[in-house]
Amino acid sequence: MTVLIDTNVVLDVLLNNAGLVAGSRALLDLAEKRQFIGYISASAITDIFYISRKKLGKKTAREAIKHLMNIYYPATVTDKDIYKALDMTWDDFEDSVQFSVGEGLSVEYIVTRNTQDFSSGHIPTVTPEQFIKIITDTTK
């Protein structure tokens, strides 16, 4: 199973976001065990570094990104993804880019905290907790 992991899910873990970290951490654990193929878009990786370095410091944020890249695959953001996202009428441009990248990868799910932001797309979007249930049900 192939999925695209949204920025906010990774930040849950790195920033230890209260009430959200458990599901996102469990998702990371499943990815480490290679229970699914996970991608993070290149643009999300830069956002994750930028946001996390403010709380964690540059060195720790860089190490966290290196660790993530041992678990998830970086997904290229192409000019076609940007043009496609610009043509979309979604409120959030970043989500449009994420969706376009996911579509190019033919992912089966986008895992995000903001499922409603992707509701105009045809790729199913689920929370980390919902995806864990899907993985658990399919591996039984």
C-alpha positions, 0 to 999 in steps of 0.5 A: 500500500502506498501513501503520502504523509502530510506535513502536519502528521510528521510535525505531530511527532517531531513537536510532540503535539499533545493529543495528536502524537500517539496516532502519528507515532504509531503510523511512524512505527508501522512505516519503520516496520515497512507495513506500507510505502510512505512518501513525504513530498519534497516541499513538505520536507522543507516545511517540516525542517523550517517549522521544527527547527524553531522548537528543536534547533537546527541540528536536532531538526536536521537529524530528525529529517535524516531519520525520516528519510530512512523511513519515508521516501522523498517525493519529487515536486515537479513543475507539472505538480505546481502548475496543476496545483495552481489550476486547482480552486482549493483554498490551500495551495500547499494542499493542492501541491500535496494532492498533485504529488500524491496523484502523480505517485498514484497513492492509495491514501493521503494521511493528514490531520486536515482531511476536509482540506482534501475533500475535493480530490478523488484520493481518499484522505484519512487521519493517522488513526484511520489509516492504522485501522485500515492497515490493521484490518488488511493485515489480519 
